[in-house]
């Protein structure tokens, strides 16, 4: 095996480890967020909107924040709009542009969901620390979390 083959194998192993941790976290979050009738991606969208000044984003920004295609973002925004958790408004400086904006109901649901999300994330990372293959990566995620705080 050449050096290049080894680095490819190491990267592939790292990617598999990251994917396994992501799956474990997402599964835990999905189960926990059912208590407030949200999916992980719905929470992600509402949370991304809350973190923006004015609680609004262009659809393209929202798609990037949620790691969704434009069409999947539109479908998701439609569902959240039907639930009155967000609304679309015309961009004042570009009449062709639309903003997606968090509503008061969306803010209230997010306030309820945030501690559930945080607790589920903490539990998922604690579980991952107990799995030898995931331990180092889970600890790295926690270090990143603490560095931002």
Backbone as JSON Lines, residues from 0, in Angstrom:
{"i":0,"aa":"X","n":[0.86,-1.18,0.0],"ca":[0.0,0.0,0.0],"c":[0.9,1.23,0.0]}
{"i":1,"aa":"X","n":[0.67,2.15,-0.9],"ca":[1.48,3.36,-0.98],"c":[0.97,4.39,0.04]}
{"i":2,"aa":"X","n":[1.75,5.45,0.21],"ca":[1.35,6.52,1.13],"c":[0.0,7.09,0.73]}
{"i":3,"aa":"X","n":[-0.2,7.3,-0.57],"ca":[-1.48,7.85,-1.04],"c":[-2.63,6.92,-0.7]}
{"i":4,"aa":"X","n":[-2.41,5.6,-0.85],"ca":[-3.46,4.65,-0.51],"c":[-3.78,4.71,0.97]}
{"i":5,"aa":"X","n":[-2.77,4.89,1.79],"ca":[-2.98,4.98,3.23],"c":[-3.78,6.22,3.57]}
{"i":6,"aa":"X","n":[-3.43,7.37,2.98],"ca":[-4.19,8.58,3.3],"c":[-5.63,8.46,2.85]}
{"i":7,"aa":"X","n":[-5.86,7.82,1.73],"ca":[-7.24,7.62,1.27],"c":[-7.98,6.74,2.27]}
{"i":8,"aa":"X","n":[-7.34,5.7,2.74],"ca":[-7.97,4.8,3.71],"c":[-8.25,5.53,5.02]}
{"i":9,"aa":"X","n":[-7.31,6.36,5.46],"ca":[-7.51,7.12,6.7],"c":[-8.67,8.09,6.54]}
{"i":10,"aa":"X","n":[-8.71,8.79,5.42],"ca":[-9.82,9.72,5.18],"c":[-11.15,8.98,5.11]}
{"i":11,"aa":"X","n":[-11.16,7.85,4.45],"ca":[-12.4,7.07,4.34],"c":[-12.86,6.6,5.72]}
{"i":12,"aa":"X","n":[-11.91,6.16,6.53],"ca":[-12.27,5.74,7.89],"c":[-12.81,6.94,8.68]}
{"i":13,"aa":"X","n":[-12.16,8.09,8.54],"ca":[-12.63,9.3,9.22],"c":[-14.04,9.67,8.79]}
{"i":14,"aa":"X","n":[-14.29,9.57,7.5],"ca":[-15.62,9.89,6.97],"c":[-16.66,8.92,7.52]}
{"i":15,"aa":"X","n":[-16.34,7.63,7.54],"ca":[-17.29,6.64,8.09],"c":[-17.57,6.92,9.56]}
{"i":16,"aa":"X","n":[-16.55,7.31,10.3],"ca":[-16.73,7.63,11.72],"c":[-17.62,8.85,11.88]}
{"i":17,"aa":"X","n":[-17.36,9.87,11.09],"ca":[-18.19,11.07,11.13],"c":[-19.64,10.75,10.77]}
{"i":18,"aa":"X","n":[-19.84,9.94,9.73],"ca":[-21.19,9.56,9.32],"c":[-21.9,8.77,10.42]}
{"i":19,"aa":"X","n":[-21.16,7.89,11.1],"ca":[-21.76,7.11,12.19],"c":[-22.17,8.01,13.34]}
{"i":20,"aa":"X","n":[-21.32,8.98,13.69],"ca":[-21.67,9.91,14.77],"c":[-22.86,10.77,14.36]}
{"i":21,"aa":"X","n":[-22.85,11.25,13.14],"ca":[-23.97,12.05,12.64],"c":[-25.28,11.27,12.72]}
{"i":22,"aa":"X","n":[-25.26,10.03,12.28],"ca":[-26.46,9.2,12.31],"c":[-26.96,8.98,13.74]}
{"i":23,"aa":"X","n":[-26.03,8.73,14.65],"ca":[-26.42,8.52,16.05],"c":[-27.05,9.78,16.64]}
{"i":24,"aa":"X","n":[-26.45,10.93,16.35],"ca":[-26.98,12.19,16.87],"c":[-28.33,12.49,16.24]}
{"i":25,"aa":"X","n":[-28.43,12.35,14.92],"ca":[-29.69,12.66,14.24],"c":[-30.83,11.77,14.72]}
{"i":26,"aa":"X","n":[-30.54,10.49,14.93],"ca":[-31.58,9.58,15.42],"c":[-32.08,10.02,16.79]}
{"i":27,"aa":"X","n":[-31.15,10.37,17.67],"ca":[-31.53,10.82,19.02],"c":[-32.33,12.11,18.94]}
{"i":28,"aa":"X","n":[-31.89,13.05,18.11],"ca":[-32.6,14.33,17.98],"c":[-34.0,14.13,17.39]}
{"i":29,"aa":"X","n":[-34.11,13.3,16.37],"ca":[-35.43,13.05,15.75],"c":[-36.42,12.52,16.79]}
{"i":30,"aa":"X","n":[-35.97,11.54,17.59],"ca":[-36.85,10.97,18.61],"c":[-37.26,12.03,19.63]}
{"i":31,"aa":"X","n":[-36.3,12.82,20.08],"ca":[-36.59,13.81,21.12],"c":[-37.51,14.92,20.6]}
{"i":32,"aa":"X","n":[-37.27,15.37,19.38],"ca":[-38.05,16.49,18.85],"c":[-39.48,16.12,18.49]}
{"i":33,"aa":"X","n":[-39.78,14.82,18.45],"ca":[-41.17,14.41,18.23],"c":[-42.08,14.98,19.31]}
{"i":34,"aa":"X","n":[-41.53,15.19,20.5],"ca":[-42.32,15.72,21.62],"c":[-42.93,17.09,21.29]}
{"i":35,"aa":"X","n":[-42.3,17.83,20.39],"ca":[-42.82,19.14,19.99],"c":[-43.22,19.17,18.51]}
{"i":36,"aa":"X","n":[-43.37,17.99,17.93],"ca":[-43.83,17.84,16.55],"c":[-42.92,18.56,15.55]}
{"i":37,"aa":"X","n":[-41.6,18.4,15.73],"ca":[-40.62,18.95,14.79],"c":[-39.67,17.85,14.36]}
{"i":38,"aa":"X","n":[-39.18,17.96,13.14],"ca":[-38.1,17.1,12.68],"c":[-36.79,17.86,12.9]}
{"i":39,"aa":"X","n":[-35.68,17.17,12.75],"ca":[-34.38,17.82,12.9],"c":[-34.21,18.93,11.89]}
{"i":40,"aa":"X","n":[-34.58,18.69,10.64],"ca":[-34.39,19.72,9.61],"c":[-35.34,20.9,9.85]}
{"i":41,"aa":"X","n":[-36.53,20.66,10.35],"ca":[-37.43,21.76,10.68],"c":[-36.84,22.6,11.82]}
{"i":42,"aa":"X","n":[-36.32,21.93,12.83],"ca":[-35.67,22.65,13.92],"c":[-34.5,23.47,13.38]}
{"i":43,"aa":"X","n":[-33.69,22.86,12.51],"ca":[-32.53,23.53,11.94],"c":[-32.94,24.81,11.2]}
{"i":44,"aa":"X","n":[-34.0,24.74,10.43],"ca":[-34.48,25.92,9.69],"c":[-34.97,27.0,10.64]}
{"i":45,"aa":"X","n":[-35.79,26.63,11.61],"ca":[-36.3,27.61,12.56],"c":[-35.15,28.23,13.36]}
{"i":46,"aa":"X","n":[-34.21,27.4,13.77],"ca":[-33.06,27.89,14.54],"c":[-32.19,28.82,13.69]}
{"i":47,"aa":"X","n":[-31.99,28.48,12.42],"ca":[-31.21,29.34,11.53],"c":[-31.88,30.7,11.38]}
{"i":48,"aa":"X","n":[-33.2,30.71,11.27],"ca":[-33.92,31.98,11.15],"c":[-33.8,32.8,12.44]}
{"i":49,"aa":"X","n":[-33.88,32.13,13.58],"ca":[-33.8,32.85,14.85],"c":[-32.43,33.5,15.03]}
{"i":50,"aa":"X","n":[-31.4,32.89,14.49],"ca":[-30.05,33.42,14.66],"c":[-29.75,34.61,13.74]}
{"i":51,"aa":"X","n":[-30.63,34.91,12.82],"ca":[-30.43,36.02,11.89],"c":[-31.04,37.3,12.44]}
{"i":52,"aa":"X","n":[-30.38,38.42,12.17],"ca":[-30.97,39.71,12.51],"c":[-32.28,39.83,11.76]}
{"i":53,"aa":"X","n":[-33.33,40.21,12.46],"ca":[-34.63,40.36,11.83],"c":[-35.36,39.04,11.65]}
{"i":54,"aa":"X","n":[-34.77,37.94,12.07],"ca":[-35.36,36.61,11.99],"c":[-35.79,36.23,10.57]}
{"i":55,"aa":"X","n":[-35.04,36.69,9.56],"ca":[-35.4,36.31,8.2],"c":[-34.15,36.03,7.37]}
{"i":56,"aa":"X","n":[-34.34,35.21,6.33],"ca":[-33.27,34.84,5.41],"c":[-33.87,34.66,4.03]}
{"i":57,"aa":"X","n":[-33.03,34.88,3.03],"ca":[-33.45,34.54,1.66],"c":[-33.52,33.01,1.56]}
{"i":58,"aa":"X","n":[-34.31,32.54,0.64],"ca":[-34.5,31.1,0.47],"c":[-33.17,30.38,0.19]}
{"i":59,"aa":"X","n":[-32.3,31.0,-0.61],"ca":[-31.02,30.37,-0.92],"c":[-30.16,30.22,0.33]}
{"i":60,"aa":"X","n":[-30.18,31.23,1.2],"ca":[-29.44,31.15,2.46],"c":[-30.0,30.04,3.34]}
{"i":61,"aa":"X","n":[-31.3,29.95,3.38],"ca":[-31.96,28.93,4.19],"c":[-31.63,27.53,3.67]}
{"i":62,"aa":"X","n":[-31.59,27.38,2.36],"ca":[-31.23,26.09,1.77],"c":[-29.82,25.69,2.19]}
{"i":63,"aa":"X","n":[-28.89,26.65,2.16],"ca":[-27.51,26.35,2.6],"c":[-27.46,26.01,4.08]}
{"i":64,"aa":"X","n":[-28.19,26.76,4.9],"ca":[-28.17,26.54,6.34],"c":[-28.72,25.16,6.71]}
{"i":65,"aa":"X","n":[-29.69,24.68,5.94],"ca":[-30.31,23.39,6.22],"c":[-29.72,22.26,5.38]}
{"i":66,"aa":"X","n":[-28.76,22.57,4.52],"ca":[-28.14,21.59,3.63],"c":[-29.19,20.87,2.79]}
{"i":67,"aa":"X","n":[-30.08,21.66,2.19],"ca":[-31.15,21.12,1.35],"c":[-31.06,21.7,-0.05]}
{"i":68,"aa":"X","n":[-31.63,20.98,-0.99],"ca":[-31.74,21.5,-2.35],"c":[-32.79,22.62,-2.36]}
{"i":69,"aa":"X","n":[-32.77,23.45,-3.38],"ca":[-33.8,24.51,-3.46],"c":[-35.23,23.95,-3.44]}
{"i":70,"aa":"X","n":[-35.47,22.86,-4.15],"ca":[-36.84,22.32,-4.17],"c":[-37.23,21.73,-2.82]}
{"i":71,"aa":"X","n":[-36.31,21.07,-2.15],"ca":[-36.6,20.52,-0.82],"c":[-36.84,21.65,0.18]}
{"i":72,"aa":"X","n":[-36.09,22.74,0.03],"ca":[-36.28,23.9,0.9],"c":[-37.66,24.49,0.69]}
{"i":73,"aa":"X","n":[-38.07,24.62,-0.55],"ca":[-39.41,25.16,-0.85],"c":[-40.49,24.29,-0.22]}
{"i":74,"aa":"X","n":[-40.37,22.98,-0.37],"ca":[-41.37,22.07,0.23],"c":[-41.4,22.22,1.75]}
{"i":75,"aa":"X","n":[-40.22,22.29,2.35],"ca":[-40.14,22.43,3.8],"c":[-40.74,23.76,4.25]}
{"i":76,"aa":"X","n":[-40.4,24.84,3.57],"ca":[-40.94,26.15,3.91],"c":[-42.46,26.14,3.75]}
{"i":77,"aa":"X","n":[-42.97,25.49,2.71],"ca":[-44.42,25.39,2.54],"c":[-45.07,24.72,3.75]}
{"i":78,"aa":"X","n":[-44.48,23.61,4.2],"ca":[-45.03,22.89,5.36],"c":[-44.99,23.75,6.62]}
{"i":79,"aa":"X","n":[-43.87,24.43,6.84],"ca":[-43.74,25.26,8.04],"c":[-44.64,26.49,7.97]}
{"i":80,"aa":"X","n":[-44.85,26.99,6.76],"ca":[-45.75,28.13,6.58],"c":[-47.19,27.71,6.85]}
{"i":81,"aa":"X","n":[-47.57,26.51,6.41],"ca":[-48.92,25.99,6.68],"c":[-49.16,25.86,8.18]}
{"i":82,"aa":"X","n":[-48.11,25.61,8.94],"ca":[-48.22,25.49,10.4],"c":[-48.05,26.85,11.09]}
{"i":83,"aa":"X","n":[-47.92,27.92,10.31],"ca":[-47.77,29.3,10.8],"c":[-46.5,29.49,11.63]}
{"i":84,"aa":"X","n":[-45.46,28.69,11.35],"ca":[-44.2,28.81,12.07],"c":[-43.25,29.78,11.38]}
{"i":85,"aa":"X","n":[-43.49,30.0,10.1],"ca":[-42.75,31.0,9.36],"c":[-43.63,31.54,8.27]}
{"i":86,"aa":"X","n":[-43.17,32.62,7.67],"ca":[-43.91,33.25,6.58],"c":[-42.92,33.75,5.55]}
{"i":87,"aa":"X","n":[-43.4,33.99,4.36],"ca":[-42.55,34.56,3.3],"c":[-42.95,36.0,3.08]}
{"i":88,"aa":"X","n":[-41.95,36.85,2.93],"ca":[-42.2,38.27,2.67],"c":[-41.32,38.71,1.51]}
{"i":89,"aa":"X","n":[-41.83,39.68,0.75],"ca":[-41.06,40.23,-0.36],"c":[-39.87,41.02,0.16]}
{"i":90,"aa":"X","n":[-38.78,40.9,-0.53],"ca":[-37.57,41.66,-0.22],"c":[-37.81,43.1,-0.65]}
{"i":91,"aa":"X","n":[-37.62,44.05,0.27],"ca":[-37.9,45.46,-0.02],"c":[-37.0,46.03,-1.12]}
{"i":92,"aa":"X","n":[-35.75,45.59,-1.19],"ca":[-34.83,46.15,-2.17],"c":[-34.75,45.35,-3.47]}
{"i":93,"aa":"X","n":[-35.41,44.19,-3.52],"ca":[-35.43,43.37,-4.73],"c":[-36.77,42.66,-4.79]}
{"i":94,"aa":"X","n":[-37.71,43.23,-5.51],"ca":[-39.09,42.72,-5.52],"c":[-39.18,41.29,-6.05]}
{"i":95,"aa":"X","n":[-38.11,40.79,-6.68],"ca":[-38.13,39.4,-7.14],"c":[-37.74,38.45,-6.01]}
{"i":96,"aa":"X","n":[-37.06,38.98,-4.98],"ca":[-36.55,38.14,-3.91],"c":[-37.57,37.93,-2.8]}
{"i":97,"aa":"X","n":[-37.46,36.78,-2.17],"ca":[-38.33,36.46,-1.04],"c":[-37.47,36.18,0.18]}
{"i":98,"aa":"X","n":[-37.95,36.66,1.31],"ca":[-37.37,36.28,2.58],"c":[-38.29,35.26,3.25]}
{"i":99,"aa":"X","n":[-37.7,34.39,3.99],"ca":[-38.46,33.51,4.86],"c":[-38.24,34.04,6.26]}
{"i":100,"aa":"X","n":[-39.33,34.26,6.99],"ca":[-39.25,34.93,8.27],"c":[-39.93,34.1,9.36]}
{"i":101,"aa":"X","n":[-39.28,34.04,10.5],"ca":[-39.81,33.33,11.66],"c":[-40.98,34.1,12.24]}
{"i":102,"aa":"X","n":[-42.08,33.4,12.52],"ca":[-43.24,34.05,13.14],"c":[-43.13,33.95,14.66]}
{"i":103,"aa":"X","n":[-44.05,34.62,15.33],"ca":[-44.08,34.53,16.81],"c":[-44.35,33.08,17.23]}
{"i":104,"aa":"X","n":[-45.24,32.4,16.51],"ca":[-45.52,30.99,16.83],"c":[-44.27,30.14,16.62]}
{"i":105,"aa":"X","n":[-43.51,30.43,15.57],"ca":[-42.26,29.71,15.33],"c":[-41.24,29.95,16.42]}
{"i":106,"aa":"X","n":[-41.16,31.2,16.87],"ca":[-40.25,31.54,17.97],"c":[-40.65,30.81,19.25]}
{"i":107,"aa":"X","n":[-41.95,30.76,19.51],"ca":[-42.43,30.1,20.73],"c":[-42.14,28.6,20.68]}
{"i":108,"aa":"X","n":[-42.38,27.98,19.53],"ca":[-42.1,26.55,19.41],"c":[-40.6,26.29,19.52]}
{"i":109,"aa":"X","n":[-39.81,27.15,18.95],"ca":[-38.36,27.0,19.04],"c":[-37.88,27.16,20.48]}
{"i":110,"aa":"X","n":[-38.48,28.08,21.22],"ca":[-38.15,28.24,22.64],"c":[-38.44,26.95,23.41]}
{"i":111,"aa":"X","n":[-39.53,26.29,23.05],"ca":[-39.9,25.02,23.7],"c":[-38.97,23.89,23.25]}
{"i":112,"aa":"X","n":[-38.6,23.9,21.99],"ca":[-37.8,22.81,21.42],"c":[-36.32,22.89,21.76]}
{"i":113,"aa":"X","n":[-35.79,24.11,21.94],"ca":[-34.35,24.28,22.13],"c":[-33.78,23.48,23.3]}
{"i":114,"aa":"X","n":[-34.4,23.49,24.48],"ca":[-33.82,22.69,25.57],"c":[-33.93,21.18,25.3]}
{"i":115,"aa":"X","n":[-34.96,20.77,24.59],"ca":[-35.1,19.36,24.23],"c":[-33.98,18.96,23.28]}
{"i":116,"aa":"X","n":[-33.73,19.81,22.31],"ca":[-32.66,19.58,21.34],"c":[-31.31,19.53,22.05]}
{"i":117,"aa":"X","n":[-31.06,20.49,22.93],"ca":[-29.77,20.55,23.65],"c":[-29.56,19.3,24.5]}
{"i":118,"aa":"X","n":[-30.6,18.87,25.2],"ca":[-30.48,17.68,26.05],"c":[-30.24,16.42,25.22]}
{"i":119,"aa":"X","n":[-30.94,16.32,24.09],"ca":[-30.76,15.15,23.22],"c":[-29.36,15.13,22.61]}
{"i":120,"aa":"X","n":[-28.87,16.29,22.22],"ca":[-27.52,16.37,21.67],"c":[-26.49,15.98,22.73]}
{"i":121,"aa":"X","n":[-26.65,16.49,23.92],"ca":[-25.74,16.15,25.02],"c":[-25.76,14.64,25.3]}
{"i":122,"aa":"X","n":[-26.96,14.06,25.31],"ca":[-27.08,12.62,25.57],"c":[-26.45,11.8,24.44]}
{"i":123,"aa":"X","n":[-26.66,12.23,23.21],"ca":[-26.08,11.51,22.07],"c":[-24.56,11.55,22.11]}
{"i":124,"aa":"X","n":[-24.0,12.7,22.46],"ca":[-22.55,12.81,22.55],"c":[-22.01,11.99,23.73]}
{"i":125,"aa":"X","n":[-22.75,11.97,24.82],"ca":[-22.34,11.14,25.97],"c":[-22.33,9.67,25.59]}
{"i":126,"aa":"X","n":[-23.37,9.23,24.88],"ca":[-23.4,7.84,24.41],"c":[-22.23,7.56,23.48]}
{"i":127,"aa":"X","n":[-21.95,8.49,22.59],"ca":[-20.86,8.3,21.62],"c":[-19.5,8.2,22.3]}
{"i":128,"aa":"X","n":[-19.35,8.93,23.4],"ca":[-18.08,8.84,24.14],"c":[-17.87,7.43,24.69]}
{"i":129,"aa":"X","n":[-18.94,6.67,24.82],"ca":[-18.84,5.29,25.31],"c":[-18.56,4.27,24.21]}
{"i":130,"aa":"X","n":[-18.46,4.73,22.97],"ca":[-18.17,3.84,21.84],"c":[-16.74,4.16,21.39]}
{"i":131,"aa":"X","n":[-15.83,3.2,21.53],"ca":[-14.42,3.51,21.24],"c":[-14.18,4.17,19.88]}
{"i":132,"aa":"X","n":[-14.89,3.73,18.85],"ca":[-14.69,4.29,17.51],"c":[-15.17,5.73,17.41]}
{"i":133,"aa":"X","n":[-16.1,6.13,18.27],"ca":[-16.7,7.47,18.18],"c":[-16.19,8.42,19.25]}
{"i":134,"aa":"X","n":[-15.49,7.91,20.24],"ca":[-15.11,8.7,21.41],"c":[-14.34,9.97,21.05]}
{"i":135,"aa":"X","n":[-13.29,9.84,20.28],"ca":[-12.45,11.01,19.96],"c":[-13.23,12.06,19.18]}
{"i":136,"aa":"X","n":[-14.04,11.63,18.26],"ca":[-14.82,12.59,17.46],"c":[-15.88,13.27,18.32]}
{"i":137,"aa":"X","n":[-16.54,12.53,19.19],"ca":[-17.54,13.12,20.09],"c":[-16.88,14.16,20.99]}
{"i":138,"aa":"X","n":[-15.7,13.85,21.48],"ca":[-14.98,14.8,22.33],"c":[-14.58,16.04,21.53]}
{"i":139,"aa":"X","n":[-14.2,15.86,20.28],"ca":[-13.85,17.0,19.42],"c":[-15.06,17.9,19.2]}
{"i":140,"aa":"X","n":[-16.22,17.31,19.0],"ca":[-17.45,18.1,18.81],"c":[-17.73,18.9,20.08]}
{"i":141,"aa":"X","n":[-17.58,18.27,21.22],"ca":[-17.82,18.98,22.48],"c":[-16.82,20.11,22.68]}
{"i":142,"aa":"X","n":[-15.56,19.9,22.29],"ca":[-14.57,20.97,22.4],"c":[-14.95,22.15,21.51]}
{"i":143,"aa":"X","n":[-15.44,21.86,20.33],"ca":[-15.9,22.92,19.44],"c":[-17.06,23.69,20.06]}
{"i":144,"aa":"X","n":[-17.98,22.96,20.66],"ca":[-19.13,23.55,21.31],"c":[-18.7,24.5,22.42]}
{"i":145,"aa":"X","n":[-17.75,24.07,23.24],"ca":[-17.28,24.88,24.36],"c":[-16.44,26.08,23.87]}
{"i":146,"aa":"X","n":[-15.76,25.91,22.77],"ca":[-14.94,27.01,22.22],"c":[-15.84,28.15,21.73]}
{"i":147,"aa":"X","n":[-17.03,27.82,21.27],"ca":[-17.95,28.85,20.76],"c":[-18.7,29.55,21.88]}
{"i":148,"aa":"X","n":[-18.79,28.91,23.03],"ca":[-19.58,29.46,24.14],"c":[-18.93,30.64,24.81]}
